[in-house]
Amino acid sequence: MKPGKLGSGLFIAFLLFLSYSSFSQDILVRTNNDSIRVKIVEMTGEKIRFRYPGMKTGPVMEIPKNQIKSIVYENGSTLTIIYNPYEVSRDLSVPDKKQAIKGDIVAPFMNHITIGYERRLKMGMNLEIKGGIIGFRFNESLKYSEGFLVKAGLKFVKCTDAIYKGLKYKDPLKGSYFRPELIFSSFKTIEKNSTINYAHYTVNIAFGRQTVIKRRFLFDWYGSIGTGFKTTTYNLKSDYDSKEVDFNYAYSHLFFGKKLPLVLSGGISVGMVF
């Protein structure tokens, strides 16, 4: 073969080799049918590690295996991914966070502190308990009182979907809800050297929404309506205003009196999930 023809043949062979190398790529087909051209480096039980084409020494990327439905290798063979969501490793599993502790951020401005605890009983139904201490006067417009309050109820949550490490799941603490509850508050006030005791008994239904941020922080807000009654040691012979005694702020709720035994309440809470 003449040198000129030999050189031309080698040049053409070199171009064909480069062309083959540029197209010798693996294809990842995602569950939403999008495709990614890559060069697979390693495949574990839970992840696929790869580089983008032409990056022999570039950074190694990775994608959860449950996001891929098939792999088309450079030789044309196809591998179908059958991923078992019940056999995921610890680094891909969704941590089972089903409890929360939270505090009412409005309560201190109304002269009490309220802390709540919530726990999932089953998906869509949680137990929520709150306790409060009445005994300081941050808000000078309210009379000084001492006592406590307790709330307990079942929270029925319309759980919403969330995404965590490529997995879709329902967060038991996140979503809109309604919560039937029982409320009891007991406190005393001092008016003109006279101590007046109150006890409130309430049946209430709260409507609200709770959201969870980064599976760590919780934000909850609600409004509620109900009915109830109260007992008091108020003496009608005193000069205390009987109308004010009947229409009463009970810290846990607002009571409209015997003639209209309506109860209204609301709150905003922040907290931590665990």
C-alpha atoms as an extended CHARMM CRD file, in Angstrom:
* protein
*
       274  EXT
         1         1  MET       CA              0.0000000000        0.0000000000        0.0000000000  PROA      1               0.0000000000
         2         2  LYS       CA              1.2900000000        3.4110000000       -0.8280000000  PROA      2               0.0000000000
         3         3  PRO       CA              2.2050000000        5.6900000000        2.0900000000  PROA      3               0.0000000000
         4         4  GLY       CA             -0.4380000000        8.2560000000        1.1190000000  PROA      4               0.0000000000
         5         5  LYS       CA             -3.2510000000        5.7100000000        1.0710000000  PROA      5               0.0000000000
         6         6  LEU       CA             -2.0120000000        4.1630000000        4.3080000000  PROA      6               0.0000000000
         7         7  GLY       CA             -2.0650000000        7.5320000000        6.0300000000  PROA      7               0.0000000000
         8         8  SER       CA             -5.5760000000        8.2520000000        4.7320000000  PROA      8               0.0000000000
         9         9  GLY       CA             -6.7970000000        4.8780000000        5.9870000000  PROA      9               0.0000000000
        10        10  LEU       CA             -5.3400000000        5.3990000000        9.4180000000  PROA      10              0.0000000000
        11        11  PHE       CA             -6.9070000000        8.8780000000        9.6080000000  PROA      11              0.0000000000
        12        12  ILE       CA            -10.3320000000        7.5070000000        8.6840000000  PROA      12              0.0000000000
        13        13  ALA       CA             -9.9650000000        4.6950000000       11.2420000000  PROA      13              0.0000000000
        14        14  PHE       CA             -9.0450000000        7.2690000000       13.8650000000  PROA      14              0.0000000000
        15        15  LEU       CA            -12.1650000000        9.3330000000       13.0630000000  PROA      15              0.0000000000
        16        16  LEU       CA            -14.3460000000        6.2210000000       13.2730000000  PROA      16              0.0000000000
        17        17  PHE       CA            -12.8360000000        5.3780000000       16.6540000000  PROA      17              0.0000000000
        18        18  LEU       CA            -13.5480000000        8.8750000000       17.9680000000  PROA      18              0.0000000000
        19        19  SER       CA            -17.0850000000        8.6930000000       16.6200000000  PROA      19              0.0000000000
        20        20  TYR       CA            -17.6460000000        5.3350000000       18.2930000000  PROA      20              0.0000000000
        21        21  SER       CA            -16.1950000000        6.6130000000       21.5730000000  PROA      21              0.0000000000
        22        22  SER       CA            -18.4090000000        9.6940000000       21.5430000000  PROA      22              0.0000000000
        23        23  PHE       CA            -21.5360000000        7.5330000000       21.1100000000  PROA      23              0.0000000000
        24        24  SER       CA            -20.5230000000        4.7230000000       23.4590000000  PROA      24              0.0000000000
        25        25  GLN       CA            -22.7260000000        5.9060000000       26.3040000000  PROA      25              0.0000000000
        26        26  ASP       CA            -25.1270000000        4.3260000000       28.7270000000  PROA      26              0.0000000000
        27        27  ILE       CA            -28.6700000000        5.6850000000       28.9740000000  PROA      27              0.0000000000
        28        28  LEU       CA            -30.5670000000        5.9870000000       32.2660000000  PROA      28              0.0000000000
        29        29  VAL       CA            -34.3380000000        6.0090000000       31.7570000000  PROA      29              0.0000000000
        30        30  ARG       CA            -36.0460000000        7.6770000000       34.7010000000  PROA      30              0.0000000000
        31        31  THR       CA            -39.4630000000        6.7460000000       36.0770000000  PROA      31              0.0000000000
        32        32  ASN       CA            -40.9670000000        9.8320000000       34.4010000000  PROA      32              0.0000000000
        33        33  ASN       CA            -39.5260000000        8.5740000000       31.0330000000  PROA      33              0.0000000000
        34        34  ASP       CA            -36.8200000000       11.2340000000       30.8370000000  PROA      34              0.0000000000
        35        35  SER       CA            -33.4510000000        9.8580000000       29.7250000000  PROA      35              0.0000000000
        36        36  ILE       CA            -29.9000000000       10.7890000000       30.7130000000  PROA      36              0.0000000000
        37        37  ARG       CA            -26.7990000000        9.8910000000       28.6900000000  PROA      37              0.0000000000
        38        38  VAL       CA            -24.0640000000        8.8730000000       31.1200000000  PROA      38              0.0000000000
        39        39  LYS       CA            -21.1360000000        6.5430000000       31.6580000000  PROA      39              0.0000000000
        40        40  ILE       CA            -21.9920000000        4.2600000000       34.5970000000  PROA      40              0.0000000000
        41        41  VAL       CA            -19.1520000000        3.9110000000       37.0920000000  PROA      41              0.0000000000
        42        42  GLU       CA            -20.7860000000        1.7520000000       39.7620000000  PROA      42              0.0000000000
        43        43  MET       CA            -24.2120000000        0.4110000000       40.7230000000  PROA      43              0.0000000000
        44        44  THR       CA            -25.0400000000       -0.5240000000       44.3200000000  PROA      44              0.0000000000
        45        45  GLY       CA            -28.2060000000       -1.8900000000       45.8350000000  PROA      45              0.0000000000
        46        46  GLU       CA            -29.6630000000        1.5940000000       46.2810000000  PROA      46              0.0000000000
        47        47  LYS       CA            -27.7380000000        4.0170000000       44.0330000000  PROA      47              0.0000000000
        48        48  ILE       CA            -26.2880000000        4.3690000000       40.5490000000  PROA      48              0.0000000000
        49        49  ARG       CA            -23.0040000000        6.2700000000       40.3230000000  PROA      49              0.0000000000
        50        50  PHE       CA            -21.9910000000        7.7890000000       36.9980000000  PROA      50              0.0000000000
        51        51  ARG       CA            -20.0800000000       10.4500000000       35.1250000000  PROA      51              0.0000000000
        52        52  TYR       CA            -21.3450000000       12.5410000000       32.2600000000  PROA      52              0.0000000000
        53        53  PRO       CA            -19.9120000000       11.6320000000       28.8190000000  PROA      53              0.0000000000
        54        54  GLY       CA            -16.4380000000       12.9770000000       28.1030000000  PROA      54              0.0000000000
        55        55  MET       CA            -15.5960000000       13.4570000000       31.7920000000  PROA      55              0.0000000000
        56        56  LYS       CA            -13.1240000000       10.6520000000       32.4640000000  PROA      56              0.0000000000
        57        57  THR       CA            -11.7670000000       12.3520000000       35.5740000000  PROA      57              0.0000000000
        58        58  GLY       CA            -14.7440000000       14.5260000000       36.4490000000  PROA      58              0.0000000000
        59        59  PRO       CA            -16.8620000000       14.2870000000       39.5870000000  PROA      59              0.0000000000
        60        60  VAL       CA            -18.8600000000       11.1130000000       40.1290000000  PROA      60              0.0000000000
        61        61  MET       CA            -22.5880000000       11.8080000000       40.3280000000  PROA      61              0.0000000000
        62        62  GLU       CA            -25.1890000000        9.5360000000       41.8730000000  PROA      62              0.0000000000
        63        63  ILE       CA            -28.9370000000        9.0100000000       41.6690000000  PROA      63              0.0000000000
        64        64  PRO       CA            -31.2430000000        6.8730000000       43.8380000000  PROA      64              0.0000000000
        65        65  LYS       CA            -32.0710000000        3.5980000000       42.1530000000  PROA      65              0.0000000000
        66        66  ASN       CA            -35.7750000000        4.0330000000       42.8200000000  PROA      66              0.0000000000
        67        67  GLN       CA            -35.8080000000        6.9740000000       40.3770000000  PROA      67              0.0000000000
        68        68  ILE       CA            -34.6300000000        4.7980000000       37.4610000000  PROA      68              0.0000000000
        69        69  LYS       CA            -36.8030000000        2.2360000000       35.6810000000  PROA      69              0.0000000000
        70        70  SER       CA            -34.2820000000        0.9250000000       33.1240000000  PROA      70              0.0000000000
        71        71  ILE       CA            -30.7060000000        1.1870000000       31.8620000000  PROA      71              0.0000000000
        72        72  VAL       CA            -29.6950000000        0.9300000000       28.1920000000  PROA      72              0.0000000000
        73        73  TYR       CA            -26.0030000000        0.0030000000       28.0470000000  PROA      73              0.0000000000
        74        74  GLU       CA            -23.6400000000        1.1140000000       25.3130000000  PROA      74              0.0000000000
        75        75  ASN       CA            -23.6880000000       -2.3730000000       23.7490000000  PROA      75              0.0000000000
        76        76  GLY       CA            -27.4830000000       -2.1240000000       23.2890000000  PROA      76              0.0000000000
        77        77  SER       CA            -28.5340000000       -4.4310000000       26.1270000000  PROA      77              0.0000000000
        78        78  THR       CA            -31.2560000000       -3.2510000000       28.4830000000  PROA      78              0.0000000000
        79        79  LEU       CA            -31.5710000000       -3.7410000000       32.2390000000  PROA      79              0.0000000000
        80        80  THR       CA            -34.9840000000       -3.2040000000       33.8620000000  PROA      80              0.0000000000
        81        81  ILE       CA            -34.8720000000       -1.9320000000       37.4450000000  PROA      81              0.0000000000
        82        82  ILE       CA            -37.3350000000       -3.6180000000       39.7910000000  PROA      82              0.0000000000
        83        83  TYR       CA            -37.0030000000       -1.6830000000       43.0160000000  PROA      83              0.0000000000
        84        84  ASN       CA            -38.4890000000       -2.9640000000       46.2540000000  PROA      84              0.0000000000
        85        85  PRO       CA            -39.4430000000        0.0480000000       48.4070000000  PROA      85              0.0000000000
        86        86  TYR       CA            -39.6200000000       -2.1970000000       51.4770000000  PROA      86              0.0000000000
        87        87  GLU       CA            -35.9510000000       -3.1510000000       51.2190000000  PROA      87              0.0000000000
        88        88  VAL       CA            -34.2150000000        0.2090000000       51.2120000000  PROA      88              0.0000000000
        89        89  SER       CA            -31.0030000000        0.9510000000       53.0320000000  PROA      89              0.0000000000
        90        90  ARG       CA            -30.8070000000        3.2240000000       56.0400000000  PROA      90              0.0000000000
        91        91  ASP       CA            -29.5120000000        6.1610000000       53.9840000000  PROA      91              0.0000000000
        92        92  LEU       CA            -32.5670000000        6.0750000000       51.7100000000  PROA      92              0.0000000000
        93        93  SER       CA            -35.2920000000        5.1680000000       54.1930000000  PROA      93              0.0000000000
        94        94  VAL       CA            -37.6600000000        7.7850000000       55.5840000000  PROA      94              0.0000000000
        95        95  PRO       CA            -37.0520000000        8.1340000000       59.3420000000  PROA      95              0.0000000000
        96        96  ASP       CA            -40.1680000000        7.3110000000       61.3220000000  PROA      96              0.0000000000
        97        97  LYS       CA            -40.8710000000       10.6510000000       62.9700000000  PROA      97              0.0000000000
        98        98  LYS       CA            -44.3200000000       10.4590000000       64.4990000000  PROA      98              0.0000000000
        99        99  GLN       CA            -44.1300000000       12.7100000000       67.5790000000  PROA      99              0.0000000000
       100       100  ALA       CA            -43.9110000000       16.4480000000       68.1320000000  PROA      100             0.0000000000
       101       101  ILE       CA            -43.5810000000       18.9010000000       70.9740000000  PROA      101             0.0000000000
       102       102  LYS       CA            -44.6740000000       22.5070000000       70.4650000000  PROA      102             0.0000000000
       103       103  GLY       CA            -45.4220000000       25.7590000000       72.2030000000  PROA      103             0.0000000000
       104       104  ASP       CA            -48.1120000000       28.3700000000       71.5900000000  PROA      104             0.0000000000
       105       105  ILE       CA            -46.3120000000       31.5860000000       70.5700000000  PROA      105             0.0000000000
       106       106  VAL       CA            -49.3920000000       33.7600000000       71.1970000000  PROA      106             0.0000000000
       107       107  ALA       CA            -50.0230000000       32.4960000000       74.7430000000  PROA      107             0.0000000000
       108       108  PRO       CA            -47.3210000000       34.5810000000       76.5240000000  PROA      108             0.0000000000
       109       109  PHE       CA            -48.9560000000       37.7590000000       75.2140000000  PROA      109             0.0000000000
       110       110  MET       CA            -52.1880000000       36.5630000000       76.8700000000  PROA      110             0.0000000000
       111       111  ASN       CA            -50.5060000000       35.9170000000       80.2430000000  PROA      111             0.0000000000
       112       112  HSD       CA            -50.0300000000       32.1620000000       80.1090000000  PROA      112             0.0000000000
       113       113  ILE       CA            -47.6620000000       29.5210000000       78.7090000000  PROA      113             0.0000000000
       114       114  THR       CA            -49.0130000000       26.4920000000       76.8250000000  PROA      114             0.0000000000
       115       115  ILE       CA            -46.9720000000       23.4590000000       75.7320000000  PROA      115             0.0000000000
       116       116  GLY       CA            -48.3610000000       20.6380000000       73.5880000000  PROA      116             0.0000000000
       117       117  TYR       CA            -47.4280000000       17.0580000000       72.7580000000  PROA      117             0.0000000000
       118       118  GLU       CA            -48.6750000000       15.2160000000       69.6590000000  PROA      118             0.0000000000
       119       119  ARG       CA            -48.2810000000       11.5500000000       68.7430000000  PROA      119             0.0000000000
       120       120  ARG       CA            -49.4850000000        9.5240000000       65.7890000000  PROA      120             0.0000000000
       121       121  LEU       CA            -51.8580000000        6.7120000000       66.7600000000  PROA      121             0.0000000000
       122       122  LYS       CA            -52.3770000000        5.5700000000       63.1820000000  PROA      122             0.0000000000
       123       123  MET       CA            -52.1100000000        7.2570000000       59.8080000000  PROA      123             0.0000000000
       124       124  GLY       CA            -54.6120000000       10.1130000000       59.7860000000  PROA      124             0.0000000000
       125       125  MET       CA            -55.3290000000       10.0800000000       63.5350000000  PROA      125             0.0000000000
       126       126  ASN       CA            -53.1240000000       11.6310000000       66.2300000000  PROA      126             0.0000000000
       127       127  LEU       CA            -53.4340000000       12.2060000000       69.9490000000  PROA      127             0.0000000000
       128       128  GLU       CA            -52.7640000000       15.7690000000       71.1030000000  PROA      128             0.0000000000
       129       129  ILE       CA            -52.4320000000       16.9500000000       74.7000000000  PROA      129             0.0000000000
       130       130  LYS       CA            -51.7290000000       20.4960000000       75.8950000000  PROA      130             0.0000000000
       131       131  GLY       CA            -51.0160000000       21.9270000000       79.3030000000  PROA      131             0.0000000000
       132       132  GLY       CA            -50.6600000000       25.5270000000       80.3800000000  PROA      132             0.0000000000
       133       133  ILE       CA            -49.6240000000       27.6020000000       83.3700000000  PROA      133             0.0000000000
       134       134  ILE       CA            -51.3810000000       30.8450000000       84.2560000000  PROA      134             0.0000000000
       135       135  GLY       CA            -49.4540000000       33.0230000000       86.6380000000  PROA      135             0.0000000000
       136       136  PHE       CA            -47.6730000000       36.0790000000       85.2580000000  PROA      136             0.0000000000
       137       137  ARG       CA            -48.7110000000       39.4110000000       83.7790000000  PROA      137             0.0000000000
       138       138  PHE       CA            -47.0340000000       40.1970000000       80.5030000000  PROA      138             0.0000000000
       139       139  ASN       CA            -50.2010000000       41.8730000000       79.2050000000  PROA      139             0.0000000000
       140       140  GLU       CA            -51.1770000000       44.6110000000       81.6510000000  PROA      140             0.0000000000
       141       141  SER       CA            -54.6480000000       44.9840000000       80.1220000000  PROA      141             0.0000000000
       142       142  LEU       CA            -55.6580000000       41.6140000000       81.6080000000  PROA      142             0.0000000000
       143       143  LYS       CA            -56.2240000000       41.0670000000       85.3130000000  PROA      143             0.0000000000
       144       144  TYR       CA            -53.5920000000       39.0650000000       87.1430000000  PROA      144             0.0000000000
       145       145  SER       CA            -54.5910000000       35.4140000000       87.5500000000  PROA      145             0.0000000000
       146       146  GLU       CA            -53.0570000000       32.1840000000       88.7800000000  PROA      146             0.0000000000
       147       147  GLY       CA            -53.9920000000       28.6870000000       87.6700000000  PROA      147             0.0000000000
       148       148  PHE       CA            -53.6540000000       26.0820000000       84.9450000000  PROA      148             0.0000000000
       149       149  LEU       CA            -55.3440000000       24.6970000000       81.8360000000  PROA      149             0.0000000000
       150       150  VAL       CA            -55.4850000000       21.2880000000       80.1540000000  PROA      150             0.0000000000
       151       151  LYS       CA            -56.5770000000       20.2960000000       76.6350000000  PROA      151             0.0000000000
       152       152  ALA       CA            -56.8610000000       16.7950000000       75.1520000000  PROA      152             0.0000000000
       153       153  GLY       CA            -58.3010000000       15.5450000000       71.8900000000  PROA      153             0.0000000000
       154       154  LEU       CA            -57.9980000000       13.3530000000       68.8290000000  PROA      154             0.0000000000
       155       155  LYS       CA            -56.6430000000       15.0830000000       65.7370000000  PROA      155             0.0000000000
       156       156  PHE       CA            -57.9150000000       13.7810000000       62.3820000000  PROA      156             0.0000000000
       157       157  VAL       CA            -55.3550000000       14.7790000000       59.7650000000  PROA      157             0.0000000000
       158       158  LYS       CA            -55.7120000000       14.8350000000       55.9890000000  PROA      158             0.0000000000
       159       159  CYS       CA            -52.0900000000       13.8350000000       55.4480000000  PROA      159             0.0000000000
       160       160  THR       CA            -50.2930000000       15.3490000000       52.4690000000  PROA      160             0.0000000000
       161       161  ASP       CA            -47.5290000000       13.8640000000       50.3350000000  PROA      161             0.0000000000
       162       162  ALA       CA            -43.9090000000       14.7970000000       50.9390000000  PROA      162             0.0000000000
       163       163  ILE       CA            -40.6100000000       13.9820000000       49.2230000000  PROA      163             0.0000000000
       164       164  TYR       CA            -37.5430000000       12.8410000000       51.1520000000  PROA      164             0.0000000000
       165       165  LYS       CA            -34.3560000000       11.4800000000       49.5310000000  PROA      165             0.0000000000
       166       166  GLY       CA            -36.2280000000       10.6260000000       46.3600000000  PROA      166             0.0000000000
       167       167  LEU       CA            -38.9950000000        8.7720000000       48.1920000000  PROA      167             0.0000000000
       168       168  LYS       CA            -42.6170000000        9.8970000000       48.2660000000  PROA      168             0.0000000000
       169       169  TYR       CA            -44.3790000000        9.3290000000       51.5600000000  PROA      169             0.0000000000
       170       170  LYS       CA            -47.1770000000       10.7160000000       53.7130000000  PROA      170             0.0000000000
       171       171  ASP       CA            -46.1240000000       12.6900000000       56.7740000000  PROA      171             0.0000000000
       172       172  PRO       CA            -48.4390000000       11.8170000000       59.7040000000  PROA      172             0.0000000000
       173       173  LEU       CA            -47.9570000000       15.2710000000       61.2420000000  PROA      173             0.0000000000
       174       174  LYS       CA            -48.5130000000       17.3550000000       58.1130000000  PROA      174             0.0000000000
       175       175  GLY       CA            -51.8300000000       18.4790000000       56.6400000000  PROA      175             0.0000000000
       176       176  SER       CA            -55.1630000000       20.1130000000       57.3600000000  PROA      176             0.0000000000
       177       177  TYR       CA            -57.1370000000       18.7100000000       60.3010000000  PROA      177             0.0000000000
       178       178  PHE       CA            -60.0480000000       18.9230000000       62.6820000000  PROA      178             0.0000000000
       179       179  ARG       CA            -59.6750000000       18.1130000000       66.3660000000  PROA      179             0.0000000000
       180       180  PRO       CA            -62.5350000000       17.4000000000       68.8070000000  PROA      180             0.0000000000
       181       181  GLU       CA            -61.2090000000       18.1230000000       72.2890000000  PROA      181             0.0000000000
       182       182  LEU       CA            -62.0260000000       18.5820000000       75.9520000000  PROA      182             0.0000000000
       183       183  ILE       CA            -60.7510000000       21.6600000000       77.8070000000  PROA      183             0.0000000000
       184       184  PHE       CA            -60.5230000000       22.3570000000       81.4980000000  PROA      184             0.0000000000
       185       185  SER       CA            -59.1450000000       25.5320000000       83.0310000000  PROA      185             0.0000000000
       186       186  SER       CA            -58.9900000000       26.5880000000       86.6640000000  PROA      186             0.0000000000
       187       187  PHE       CA            -57.7010000000       29.9200000000       87.9320000000  PROA      187             0.0000000000
       188       188  LYS       CA            -58.2540000000       32.6440000000       90.4760000000  PROA      188             0.0000000000
       189       189  THR       CA            -58.1920000000       36.4190000000       90.2250000000  PROA      189             0.0000000000
       190       190  ILE       CA            -57.8320000000       39.0110000000       92.9410000000  PROA      190             0.0000000000
       191       191  GLU       CA            -60.1010000000       42.0460000000       92.8060000000  PROA      191             0.0000000000
       192       192  LYS       CA            -60.1140000000       44.6120000000       95.6440000000  PROA      192             0.0000000000
       193       193  ASN       CA            -58.5560000000       42.1620000000       98.1080000000  PROA      193             0.0000000000
       194       194  SER       CA            -61.1590000000       39.5700000000       97.2040000000  PROA      194             0.0000000000
       195       195  THR       CA            -60.1930000000       36.2600000000       95.6060000000  PROA      195             0.0000000000
       196       196  ILE       CA            -62.5210000000       34.8660000000       92.9420000000  PROA      196             0.0000000000
       197       197  ASN       CA            -62.1000000000       31.2890000000       91.7040000000  PROA      197             0.0000000000
       198       198  TYR       CA            -63.1550000000       30.0490000000       88.2580000000  PROA      198             0.0000000000
       199       199  ALA       CA            -63.4230000000       26.5810000000       86.7100000000  PROA      199             0.0000000000
       200       200  HSD       CA            -64.2880000000       26.1750000000       83.0100000000  PROA      200             0.0000000000
       201       201  TYR       CA            -65.4730000000       22.9500000000       81.3260000000  PROA      201             0.0000000000
       202       202  THR       CA            -65.5380000000       22.9590000000       77.5380000000  PROA      202             0.0000000000
       203       203  VAL       CA            -66.2220000000       20.6970000000       74.5490000000  PROA      203             0.0000000000
       204       204  ASN       CA            -64.5180000000       22.1270000000       71.5010000000  PROA      204             0.0000000000
       205       205  ILE       CA            -63.7740000000       21.4250000000       67.8120000000  PROA      205             0.0000000000
       206       206  ALA       CA            -60.6380000000       22.9650000000       66.2980000000  PROA      206             0.0000000000
       207       207  PHE       CA            -59.9800000000       23.3830000000       62.5760000000  PROA      207             0.0000000000
       208       208  GLY       CA            -56.4470000000       24.0600000000       61.4210000000  PROA      208             0.0000000000
       209       209  ARG       CA            -53.4230000000       23.1710000000       59.3660000000  PROA      209             0.0000000000
       210       210  GLN       CA            -50.0200000000       21.9170000000       60.3750000000  PROA      210             0.0000000000
       211       211  THR       CA            -46.8970000000       21.9230000000       58.2350000000  PROA      211             0.0000000000
       212       212  VAL       CA            -43.4870000000       20.3350000000       58.7590000000  PROA      212             0.0000000000
       213       213  ILE       CA            -40.3510000000       22.0300000000       57.4320000000  PROA      213             0.0000000000
       214       214  LYS       CA            -37.3350000000       19.8490000000       56.5390000000  PROA      214             0.0000000000
       215       215  ARG       CA            -38.7420000000       17.0200000000       58.6880000000  PROA      215             0.0000000000
       216       216  ARG       CA            -37.5320000000       18.9010000000       61.7370000000  PROA      216             0.0000000000
       217       217  PHE       CA            -39.5710000000       22.0290000000       62.4180000000  PROA      217             0.0000000000
       218       218  LEU       CA            -43.3200000000       22.2720000000       62.8800000000  PROA      218             0.0000000000
       219       219  PHE       CA            -45.7550000000       25.1600000000       62.3650000000  PROA      219             0.0000000000
       220       220  ASP       CA            -49.4070000000       24.8530000000       63.4060000000  PROA      220             0.0000000000
       221       221  TRP       CA            -52.3110000000       27.2940000000       63.3570000000  PROA      221             0.0000000000
       222       222  TYR       CA            -55.9960000000       26.7590000000       64.1530000000  PROA      222             0.0000000000
       223       223  GLY       CA            -59.3200000000       28.2750000000       65.1450000000  PROA      223             0.0000000000
       224       224  SER       CA            -62.0180000000       26.5510000000       67.1790000000  PROA      224             0.0000000000
       225       225  ILE       CA            -65.6160000000       26.7550000000       68.3160000000  PROA      225             0.0000000000
       226       226  GLY       CA            -67.4830000000       24.9220000000       71.0430000000  PROA      226             0.0000000000
       227       227  THR       CA            -69.6870000000       25.1490000000       74.0850000000  PROA      227             0.0000000000
       228       228  GLY       CA            -69.2360000000       24.8320000000       77.8310000000  PROA      228             0.0000000000
       229       229  PHE       CA            -70.0140000000       26.1560000000       81.2710000000  PROA      229             0.0000000000
       230       230  LYS       CA            -68.1890000000       27.5460000000       84.2680000000  PROA      230             0.0000000000
       231       231  THR       CA            -68.3800000000       27.6310000000       88.0450000000  PROA      231             0.0000000000
       232       232  THR       CA            -67.2540000000       30.5640000000       90.1570000000  PROA      232             0.0000000000
       233       233  THR       CA            -67.0880000000       31.7080000000       93.7630000000  PROA      233             0.0000000000
       234       234  TYR       CA            -68.1760000000       35.2010000000       92.7740000000  PROA      234             0.0000000000
       235       235  ASN       CA            -70.3720000000       36.7610000000       95.4650000000  PROA      235             0.0000000000
       236       236  LEU       CA            -73.2820000000       38.7710000000       94.0810000000  PROA      236             0.0000000000
       237       237  LYS       CA            -73.1570000000       41.0420000000       97.1280000000  PROA      237             0.0000000000
       238       238  SER       CA            -69.7430000000       42.3440000000       96.1690000000  PROA      238             0.0000000000
       239       239  ASP       CA            -69.2170000000       45.3460000000       93.9170000000  PROA      239             0.0000000000
       240       240  TYR       CA            -67.6050000000       43.2000000000       91.2220000000  PROA      240             0.0000000000
       241       241  ASP       CA            -69.2610000000       43.6760000000       87.8370000000  PROA      241             0.0000000000
       242       242  SER       CA            -71.4870000000       40.6440000000       87.3000000000  PROA      242             0.0000000000
       243       243  LYS       CA            -71.5270000000       41.1370000000       83.5140000000  PROA      243             0.0000000000
       244       244  GLU       CA            -67.7550000000       40.9780000000       83.3960000000  PROA      244             0.0000000000
       245       245  VAL       CA            -67.7610000000       37.8130000000       85.4730000000  PROA      245             0.0000000000
       246       246  ASP       CA            -70.2440000000       36.1680000000       83.1010000000  PROA      246             0.0000000000
       247       247  PHE       CA            -68.3410000000       37.1450000000       79.9180000000  PROA      247             0.0000000000
       248       248  ASN       CA            -65.0050000000       35.6280000000       80.7370000000  PROA      248             0.0000000000
       249       249  TYR       CA            -61.5760000000       35.1620000000       79.1900000000  PROA      249             0.0000000000
       250       250  ALA       CA            -60.5580000000       31.7080000000       80.4420000000  PROA      250             0.0000000000
       251       251  TYR       CA            -57.0210000000       31.6900000000       78.9280000000  PROA      251             0.0000000000
       252       252  SER       CA            -57.7410000000       28.4450000000       77.1180000000  PROA      252             0.0000000000
       253       253  HSD       CA            -60.7210000000       30.0670000000       75.3730000000  PROA      253             0.0000000000
       254       254  LEU       CA            -63.1940000000       32.9510000000       75.3720000000  PROA      254             0.0000000000
       255       255  PHE       CA            -66.5180000000       32.1960000000       77.1180000000  PROA      255             0.0000000000
       256       256  PHE       CA            -69.5690000000       34.2810000000       76.1510000000  PROA      256             0.0000000000
       257       257  GLY       CA            -71.6840000000       33.5530000000       79.2140000000  PROA      257             0.0000000000
       258       258  LYS       CA            -74.6630000000       31.5390000000       80.4310000000  PROA      258             0.0000000000
       259       259  LYS       CA            -77.1730000000       33.1030000000       78.0370000000  PROA      259             0.0000000000
       260       260  LEU       CA            -74.9500000000       32.3010000000       75.0480000000  PROA      260             0.0000000000
       261       261  PRO       CA            -72.6600000000       29.4300000000       76.1330000000  PROA      261             0.0000000000
       262       262  LEU       CA            -70.4540000000       29.8420000000       73.0900000000  PROA      262             0.0000000000
       263       263  VAL       CA            -66.7330000000       29.1740000000       73.2650000000  PROA      263             0.0000000000
       264       264  LEU       CA            -64.1570000000       30.5110000000       70.7750000000  PROA      264             0.0000000000
       265       265  SER       CA            -60.4400000000       29.8800000000       70.6900000000  PROA      265             0.0000000000
       266       266  GLY       CA            -57.3930000000       29.8260000000       68.4160000000  PROA      266             0.0000000000
       267       267  GLY       CA            -53.6320000000       29.6390000000       68.4330000000  PROA      267             0.0000000000
       268       268  ILE       CA            -50.3290000000       29.4920000000       66.5810000000  PROA      268             0.0000000000
       269       269  SER       CA            -47.6940000000       26.9810000000       67.6220000000  PROA      269             0.0000000000
       270       270  VAL       CA            -44.1290000000       26.1650000000       66.6090000000  PROA      270             0.0000000000
       271       271  GLY       CA            -42.1770000000       23.0920000000       67.6040000000  PROA      271             0.0000000000
       272       272  MET       CA            -39.9080000000       20.1490000000       66.8130000000  PROA      272             0.0000000000
       273       273  VAL       CA            -40.7130000000       16.6960000000       65.4420000000  PROA      273             0.0000000000
       274       274  PHE       CA            -38.9050000000       13.5340000000       66.5190000000  PROA      274             0.0000000000
